[in-house]
């Protein structure tokens, strides 16, 4: 079938969807989803990007603030609850963040690209998404990792921290520049084989 992935379409980012706390702007999403359904396309919604009000008090806001993980996972859970409840039976696949390992260190837990936070914080919102969404719609599928480039350290750390229990699908972006797609796909297969042997 045909798909469309909502990852950098502004109305679908948390920062635009709930620009003011507790006030959700569904208009653009409802219209686009209706068009996708009419044209026979399924939707993969990438949940990401923090609104200004969901940052820790004293956080110095900048154009990159949306990339910082929220300091309060309950705020994230509430957004997931609202989204999955509204689109239950219509949107069945959700991805947790876009390429969170982008510009992450090859070692250590600090991430400083599209996801500004730590790997344990990523696992925290992954778990929160999985548990919140499944409580509403047990059939929904949660995608995690969404890695790009040399994502292997990031992925293995997520697995070590128990993150594999909180995703139905391991997503990767195989344009592993400067390497070819075989590099990304091969690394995933090796990691999965290693986990299966444990």
C-alpha positions as CSV (number, residue, x, y, z in Angstrom):
1,X,0.0,0.0,0.0
2,X,0.9,3.7,-0.1
3,X,2.1,5.6,2.9
4,X,2.8,9.1,3.9
5,X,5.1,10.0,6.9
6,X,4.4,13.0,8.9
7,X,7.8,14.0,10.4
8,X,8.5,17.6,9.5
9,X,5.0,18.8,8.5
10,X,4.5,21.6,11.0
11,X,0.8,21.0,12.0
12,X,1.8,17.4,13.1
13,X,4.6,18.5,15.4
14,X,3.8,18.7,19.1
15,X,5.1,22.3,19.2
16,X,2.4,23.3,16.7
17,X,-0.3,20.8,17.7
18,X,-0.3,22.1,21.3
19,X,1.4,25.5,21.0
20,X,-0.6,26.6,24.0
21,X,-0.9,24.1,26.9
22,X,-4.2,22.1,26.7
23,X,-5.3,23.7,23.4
24,X,-5.0,21.3,20.5
25,X,-5.2,22.5,16.9
26,X,-6.6,19.6,14.9
27,X,-7.8,21.4,11.8
28,X,-4.9,20.8,9.5
29,X,-4.4,17.2,10.6
30,X,-8.1,16.3,10.2
31,X,-8.1,17.7,6.7
32,X,-4.9,16.0,5.6
33,X,-5.9,12.7,7.1
34,X,-9.2,12.8,5.3
35,X,-7.4,13.3,2.0
36,X,-5.0,10.5,2.7
37,X,-7.8,8.1,3.5
38,X,-9.7,9.2,0.4
39,X,-6.6,8.5,-1.8
40,X,-5.9,5.1,-0.1
41,X,-2.8,6.1,1.9
42,X,-1.9,5.0,5.4
43,X,-0.2,7.5,7.8
44,X,3.0,7.1,9.9
45,X,3.0,9.9,12.4
46,X,6.3,10.9,13.9
47,X,5.7,12.3,17.3
48,X,8.3,14.9,18.1
49,X,9.4,18.5,18.9
50,X,8.6,20.2,22.2
51,X,6.5,23.3,22.6
52,X,7.9,26.3,24.4
53,X,5.7,25.9,27.5
54,X,6.8,22.2,28.0
55,X,10.4,23.1,28.8
56,X,11.9,23.3,32.2
57,X,11.5,26.7,33.8
58,X,14.5,28.8,33.1
59,X,15.3,27.0,29.8
60,X,16.8,29.5,27.4
61,X,14.5,29.4,24.4
62,X,16.0,29.4,20.9
63,X,15.0,28.2,17.4
64,X,16.3,24.8,18.4
65,X,14.3,24.5,21.6
66,X,11.8,22.3,19.9
67,X,14.5,19.7,19.7
68,X,15.0,19.5,23.4
69,X,13.1,16.7,25.2
70,X,10.5,17.9,27.7
71,X,11.5,17.9,31.3
72,X,8.1,16.4,32.3
73,X,7.2,13.1,30.7
74,X,3.6,13.5,31.9
75,X,3.2,16.4,29.5
76,X,4.3,14.1,26.7
77,X,2.0,11.3,27.8
78,X,-1.0,13.7,27.7
79,X,-0.2,14.7,24.1
80,X,0.1,11.0,23.1
81,X,-3.2,10.2,24.9
82,X,-5.0,13.0,23.0
83,X,-3.6,12.0,19.6
84,X,-4.2,8.3,19.9
85,X,-7.7,8.7,21.3
86,X,-8.7,11.1,18.6
87,X,-7.4,9.0,15.7
88,X,-8.0,5.5,17.0
89,X,-8.8,3.2,14.1
90,X,-7.6,5.7,11.6
91,X,-3.9,6.1,12.4
92,X,-2.2,2.9,13.5
93,X,1.5,3.7,13.3
94,X,3.4,6.2,15.4
95,X,7.2,6.8,15.5
96,X,8.9,8.3,18.5
97,X,11.0,11.2,17.3
98,X,12.9,11.7,14.0
99,X,16.5,10.6,13.9
100,X,17.2,11.2,17.6
101,X,20.8,10.0,17.2
102,X,21.6,12.7,14.6
103,X,24.8,14.4,15.8
104,X,25.0,12.1,18.8
105,X,28.3,11.0,20.1
106,X,29.7,7.7,19.0
107,X,30.0,6.8,22.7
108,X,28.2,8.1,25.8
109,X,24.6,9.0,26.3
110,X,24.4,12.7,25.3
111,X,22.5,13.5,22.1
112,X,22.7,17.0,20.6
113,X,21.0,17.0,17.2
114,X,17.3,16.6,16.3
115,X,16.9,15.2,19.9
116,X,18.6,17.2,22.5
117,X,18.8,15.1,25.6
118,X,20.1,11.7,26.7
119,X,19.6,8.2,25.5
120,X,17.9,7.3,28.9
121,X,15.5,10.2,28.3
122,X,14.7,8.9,24.8
123,X,13.9,5.5,26.3
124,X,11.7,7.2,28.9
125,X,9.5,8.9,26.2
126,X,9.6,5.7,24.1
127,X,8.2,3.8,27.1
128,X,5.7,6.5,27.8
129,X,4.4,6.5,24.2
130,X,4.1,2.7,24.1
131,X,2.3,2.3,27.3
132,X,0.0,5.3,26.8
133,X,-0.9,4.4,23.3
134,X,-1.4,0.7,23.9
135,X,-3.8,1.4,26.8
136,X,-6.0,3.3,24.4
137,X,-5.6,1.1,21.3
138,X,-3.8,-2.2,21.8
139,X,-3.5,-2.7,18.1
140,X,-1.5,0.4,17.4
141,X,2.2,0.0,16.3
142,X,5.0,2.0,17.9
143,X,8.2,2.6,16.0
144,X,11.5,3.3,17.8
145,X,15.1,4.1,17.1
146,X,14.5,5.9,13.7
147,X,18.3,6.0,13.5
148,X,20.5,7.4,10.7
149,X,24.1,7.3,9.8
150,X,26.2,5.3,12.4
151,X,23.3,4.7,14.7
152,X,24.6,1.5,16.2
153,X,25.9,2.8,19.5
154,X,22.6,4.7,20.0
155,X,20.5,1.6,19.1
156,X,22.5,-0.8,21.3
157,X,22.2,1.6,24.3
158,X,18.4,1.8,23.8
159,X,18.3,-2.0,23.7
160,X,20.5,-2.2,26.9
161,X,18.1,0.1,28.7
162,X,15.1,-2.0,27.8
163,X,13.8,0.1,25.0
164,X,13.2,-2.9,22.7
165,X,10.3,-3.8,25.0
166,X,8.6,-0.6,24.1
167,X,8.5,-0.7,20.3
168,X,6.8,-3.0,17.8
169,X,9.0,-2.0,14.9
170,X,12.7,-0.9,14.8
171,X,12.9,1.9,12.3
172,X,16.1,2.9,10.6
173,X,17.0,5.4,7.8
174,X,19.5,3.5,5.7
175,X,21.0,6.5,3.9
176,X,24.1,6.1,6.1
177,X,26.2,8.8,4.6
178,X,29.0,8.4,3.6
179,X,28.2,4.7,3.5
180,X,25.7,3.0,1.4
181,X,22.3,1.7,2.6
182,X,23.8,-1.8,3.1
183,X,25.8,-0.3,6.0
184,X,22.7,0.7,7.9
185,X,20.7,-2.4,7.1
186,X,23.6,-4.7,7.9
187,X,24.2,-3.1,11.3
188,X,20.5,-3.6,12.2
189,X,20.6,-7.2,11.3
190,X,23.7,-7.8,13.3
191,X,22.2,-6.1,16.3
192,X,19.0,-8.0,16.1
193,X,20.9,-11.3,15.7
194,X,22.9,-10.4,18.8
195,X,19.8,-9.7,20.9
196,X,18.2,-12.9,19.8
197,X,21.2,-14.9,21.0
198,X,20.9,-13.5,24.5
